[in-house]
Amino acid sequence: QVQLVESGGGLVQAGGSLRLSCACSGGTFSVYHMGWFRRAPGKERELVAAITWTDGKPYYVDSVKGRFTISRDNDKNTVYLTMDALKPEDTAVYYCNAIRVGYSPYWGQGTQVTVSS
């Protein structure tokens, strides 16, 4: 059973930075595509960033391009989301996600990110 535990959320002023971490246990981390989703109050959950297990190619939603960076450390079984130039509209609960073809996805419990103006 894969378990994902997020950390690193918090309260930050607009323009500030945070780094989220997601530690994976119970599975072979290196074969999972990893992603970060977020859900803002009153909004649908959206994919923010993802990184493949095959070549580490990143994907970003347009609203975070140039500000967020996703990375993974397969030796530490951890995926990171570095968030710079944060905006109030980035306020949301951020969830870590692990996907492997042919298997059900795994989710973390979420970590709150609040950006004050």
C-alpha positions as CSV (number, residue, x, y, z in Angstrom):
1,Q,0.0,0.0,0.0
2,V,1.5,3.3,-1.2
3,Q,1.4,6.1,1.3
4,L,2.0,9.8,0.5
5,V,2.6,12.4,3.1
6,E,2.8,16.0,2.2
7,S,4.5,18.7,4.2
8,G,5.7,22.3,3.8
9,G,2.5,24.2,3.5
10,G,1.8,27.3,5.5
11,L,1.0,31.0,5.4
12,V,3.1,33.3,3.3
13,Q,2.7,36.8,1.9
14,A,2.2,37.5,-1.8
15,G,5.5,37.3,-3.6
16,G,6.9,34.8,-1.2
17,S,8.0,31.2,-1.6
18,L,7.2,27.8,-0.2
19,R,8.5,24.3,-1.0
20,L,6.1,21.4,-0.6
21,S,7.4,17.9,-0.1
22,C,5.7,14.6,-0.6
23,A,7.3,11.5,0.9
24,C,6.3,8.2,-0.6
25,S,6.4,4.9,1.2
26,G,5.2,1.4,0.6
27,G,5.8,1.2,-3.2
28,T,8.4,1.6,-5.9
29,F,8.5,5.3,-6.1
30,S,10.6,5.4,-9.2
31,V,7.9,3.9,-11.4
32,Y,5.2,6.3,-10.5
33,H,4.3,9.5,-12.4
34,M,4.0,12.1,-9.6
35,G,1.7,15.1,-9.5
36,W,0.6,18.0,-7.4
37,F,-3.1,19.0,-7.5
38,R,-4.8,21.8,-5.6
39,R,-8.3,22.6,-4.6
40,A,-9.2,26.2,-3.8
41,P,-12.4,27.0,-1.8
42,G,-15.4,26.7,-4.1
43,K,-13.4,25.5,-7.0
44,E,-12.7,22.1,-8.7
45,R,-9.5,20.3,-8.0
46,E,-6.9,21.0,-10.7
47,L,-3.6,19.5,-11.7
48,V,-0.9,22.1,-11.0
49,A,2.2,20.2,-12.0
50,A,3.4,16.7,-12.8
51,I,6.6,14.8,-13.5
52,T,7.0,11.5,-15.3
53,W,9.0,8.6,-14.0
54,T,10.4,7.7,-17.4
55,D,12.4,10.9,-18.2
56,G,11.4,13.3,-15.5
57,K,9.7,15.6,-18.0
58,P,7.6,18.2,-16.1
59,Y,4.2,19.6,-16.9
60,Y,2.7,22.8,-15.5
61,V,-0.7,24.4,-15.7
62,D,-0.4,27.8,-17.5
63,S,-1.2,29.7,-14.3
64,V,1.9,28.5,-12.5
65,K,4.4,28.4,-15.4
66,G,7.6,30.3,-14.6
67,R,6.7,30.4,-10.9
68,F,6.5,26.7,-9.8
69,T,9.0,23.9,-10.2
70,I,8.3,20.3,-9.7
71,S,11.2,17.9,-9.1
72,R,11.7,14.4,-7.8
73,D,14.4,12.6,-5.9
74,N,14.1,8.9,-6.5
75,D,16.8,8.1,-3.9
76,K,14.7,9.8,-1.2
77,N,11.3,8.7,-2.6
78,T,10.2,12.3,-2.5
79,V,8.6,14.8,-4.9
80,Y,8.9,18.5,-4.4
81,L,7.0,21.6,-5.5
82,T,8.9,24.8,-5.2
83,M,6.5,27.7,-5.4
84,D,7.9,31.2,-6.0
85,A,6.2,34.5,-6.6
86,L,3.1,33.2,-4.8
87,K,-0.2,35.0,-5.4
88,P,-3.4,35.0,-3.3
89,E,-5.1,32.9,-6.0
90,D,-2.6,30.1,-5.3
91,T,-4.3,29.7,-1.9
92,A,-5.6,26.1,-1.8
93,V,-5.1,22.7,-0.3
94,Y,-2.3,21.0,-2.2
95,Y,-2.4,17.3,-2.7
96,C,0.3,14.9,-3.9
97,N,-0.7,12.2,-6.3
98,A,1.0,9.0,-7.6
99,I,0.0,7.3,-10.8
100,R,1.1,4.1,-12.4
101,V,-0.5,2.7,-15.5
102,G,-2.9,-0.1,-14.7
103,Y,-3.2,0.8,-11.0
104,S,-5.5,3.0,-9.0
105,P,-4.0,6.5,-8.2
106,Y,-2.8,7.3,-4.7
107,W,-3.4,10.5,-2.8
108,G,-1.9,12.3,0.1
109,Q,-3.9,13.9,2.9
110,G,-3.2,17.5,1.6
111,T,-1.4,20.5,2.9
112,Q,-2.8,24.0,3.2
113,V,-1.2,26.9,1.4
114,T,-2.4,30.3,2.2
115,V,-1.1,33.4,0.4
116,S,-2.0,36.8,2.0
117,S,-2.2,39.9,-0.1
